[in-house]
Amino acid sequence: MAEDNTQDTTSVQILPNKEWLSRAQGLVPRVVAIAKGVKVFPQKWKLIISRLHHIPSSLSDLSTHPCFSKSLLCNEQLQTITLTLQETIDLAKSCVEAKYEGKLKMQSDLDSLIGKLDLCLRDCGLLIKTGLLAEVTTHSSDATNNENVRELFARLQIGDLESRHKALDSLLSIIKEDEKKLFEIMGQTHVVALIRFITSTTSLKIKEKIVTVISSLAESGIFDSWLVSEIVLCPLIKLVGSGNSFCKENISIVLKRLSVSSKASRSIVDNDGIKPLIEICANGDSVSQASAACTLKNISAVPELRQKLGEQQIVKSMVSLLNRGILPGSKEYAAECLRNLTLDNNNLKKSVVSEGGITSLLKYLDDRSLPKETAVEALANLIDSNFTDKLITLGVLPRLARVLKIGSPSAQRAAASAICRICTSDETKMLANENGCIAFLAKMLEAKDNETREIGARALASLMTVSSNCKEVIKSGDKSVACLVGLLDPNPHNGGKKYAVACLVMMSSSKRCRRVMVSYGAVGYLKKLVEMDVDGAKRLLERLEIGRFEKFVHQLKTNPSADDARDINMSSSLDVARAELGLAVLYLNKAEARDKICRAIQYGSKFLSNGEPGTAQNVDKSTSLARKVFRLFKFINDLHALISPNAPGTPLPLILLGKSKNALLSTFLFLDQIVWLGRTGIYKNKERTELIGRISLFCWLGSSVCTTLVEIGELGRLSTSMKKLEKEFKNTNKYKNEQYRSKLQKSNERTLALVKAGMDIVVAVGLLQLAPKKVTPRVTGAFGCFRHHRRLRQLKSNSTSRQGKDVLILSEYSAAV
């Protein structure tokens, strides 16, 4: 709206909307008639007449709007149209009468008139289409605060530049006084209005003010979803490249805030925003530089945008910023951006190396301030490529040792993880020890948070495969052992237990370390870890238990109770015999051991009888009946296993097979109790007893089949993991690796269990007489006898390594010494 005209009218006349409408409608035919009579400047007047023909339809649209009669903006717009029409009449008369100062002056006045007519038509369209008429319905003197704000936003969109500029100044004053009041009524159309204003003006002063408003909106965090739209971001990005320093600084801050959203990051890239941001990183002031670097860092966090960043030479820019960034924050953003870029893109990794990124990152780690984990992680990303040797040559290990010593917990974790990845050969592992990494990693075991202790144990487990490094950890003192024992906690959320086991297995060669492990309760933890099938737990448990038994026997031999040598020798021999008998007592006290002895007798008799009547067959039947007593209520064991949780990471098919095995075996043992009742005469129905007996044997057959499938599946998993380890240690002796040896031992155990399950299937088929010609009673007896002979040997072996109550019983034999 033309401000000078508005001032004249509003200061003289205040008329209702209908009166202004009537005046404007009455002027239109008169104006058109006079304009058509003008003979000079025909092209100009032709354009003016074409605009005048659109005035009636605009007036009609305004008059039919529901808010027409009470809209303040409508009133002002009708005044402006009326004054513009009156001005048209004046200029037309001047042209008809040829009373004007000069042609150039008249041409300028006519151009101005065309602009005013265009503005009137545009403003009428905005008032109708955007709903501005409904927003401002009363005069400013009576309006509430919210209505005043709405009026200001409306005035940003209509009228001439000066009036819109005044409305913008009023908005800025509201933001300074109480920005919350402004934010409460802000809508997406208001944000779009600001952006349209900034694109329609060439005034730098106005642009700066609009940028200030948008910066406040972005800082509030309320309008992010509106600001990230393309219609808003595109003009802002253009202003970053072409605006002055004030606009660049504030818009870069806005983009920094918005680029946290991946949608905004994609929009910035799609609208060619990378190049101006890189230019700011190179030539901007400290604040703009940091904001632009942070924006690029946020964009690099979106995987699909990294290649586009690389094509814009971002690596070179970030390496340069890492070397000469004004603020520490700029360098940190640059390091984090390089970290993101090198996560999964080999081309960008090569670019980082070729641009001198390794040297810059190492130099950044040498800074006096606390080293940041982002630089460590960026270096670690280069380890998996072909630059490991270069990293070691340039001195990455001393820097990692420094991070372990003085870095923040997160930086220490990143450094420990990098050591795990870079130290794959014995040479690099020894070099890590020479730089003091082992001592600092052992210190990490004392951290309060579990994550730091876990990654410290993982790094130690990797380095301790070299004997000299293992000795270094042992020398570090009992505190490291105690911390590692604490990591044996079987809690499912504790991911460090497998690394702690690996470390303790290697340290168990030291008697002192074994004593410390036992004193801190390692045995109790390990028993639970064995049940969870944790690698190396069984081996470590056996070492600790056998070590305690050997110590007990040694005490028996070296603690004489007589004064002369003959009594010492006799006492020693007697004590050793007592110890051996104690082991036999422990073994025979096991119900399972006695059951297996009876079973070996049963199947041996079946082999001898071959199904023929006689003494051997009688022994077979009587022993079979006696064995059932040992299995009373044994079904509870498998019932407990059925409802117990599986080890984390077990595939669903193996879980289902394992639970099926437990269910079938539990059913077999339960039904076997009913068979015992029938065989002893307590239960009188013999036919049903025989039927239940066959059903129970079928359950046993099914459980053996499930066991076979489970073992085959577990062997497949072990084979896959062993092949991965073989690839990792292809340049070294794999049998020196504790993890590989543990998996190999477990594979052997699984293979033996598979053979046993297969033999159980044959025995079950024989007992059920499913293939009587092939699986005869003698074949059944042979397989059963051999199968349980192996089981007896296993039980005997296990009995020598038990702890807790078993060792307590043995201790009773030492009381006589």
Buried (B, 14 or more C-beta within 10 A) or exposed (E): BBBEBBEEBEEEEEBEBEBBBBBBBEBBEEBBEBBEEBEBBEEBBEBBBEBBEBBBEBBEBBBEBEBBBBBBBBBBBBBBBBBBBBBBBEBBEBBBEEEBEEEEEBEEBBEEBBEBBEBBBEBBBBBBEBEBBBBBBEEEEEBEEEBBBBBBBBBBBBBBBEBBBBBBEBBBEBBEEEBEBBBEBBEBBBBBBBBBBBBEBEEEEBBBBBBBBBBBBBEBEBBBEBBBBEEBBBBBBBBBBEBEEBBBBBBBBBBBBBBBBBBBBBBBBBBEBBBBBBBBBEEBEEBBBBBBBBBBBBBBBBEEBBEBBBEBBBBBBBBBBBBEBBEEBBBBBBBBBBBBBBBEBEEBBBBBBEBBBBBBBBBBBEEEEEBBBBBBBBBBBBBEBEBBEBBBEBBBBBBBBBBBBEBEBBBBBBBBBBBBBBBBBBEBBBBBBEBBBBBBBBBBBBBEEBEBBBBBBBBBBBBBBBEBBBBBBBEBEBEBBBBBBBBBBBEEEBBBBBBBBBBBBBBBEBEEBBBBBBEBEBBBBBBBBBBBEBBBBBBBBBBBBBBBBEBBBEEBBEEBEEEEEEEBEEBBEBBEEBBEEBBEBBBEEBEEBBBBBBBBBBBBBBBBBBBEEEEBBEBBBBBBBBBBBBBEEBBEBBBEBBEEEBEEEBEEEBBEBBBBBBBBBBBBBBBBBBBBBBBEEEBEEEEEBEEBBBBBBBBBBBBBBBBBBBBBBBBEBBEEBBEEBEEBBEEEEBEEBBBBBBBBBBBEBBEEBBBBBBBBBBBBBBBBBEEEEEBBBBBBBBBBBBBBBBBBEEBBEBBBBBBEEBBEBBEEBBEEB
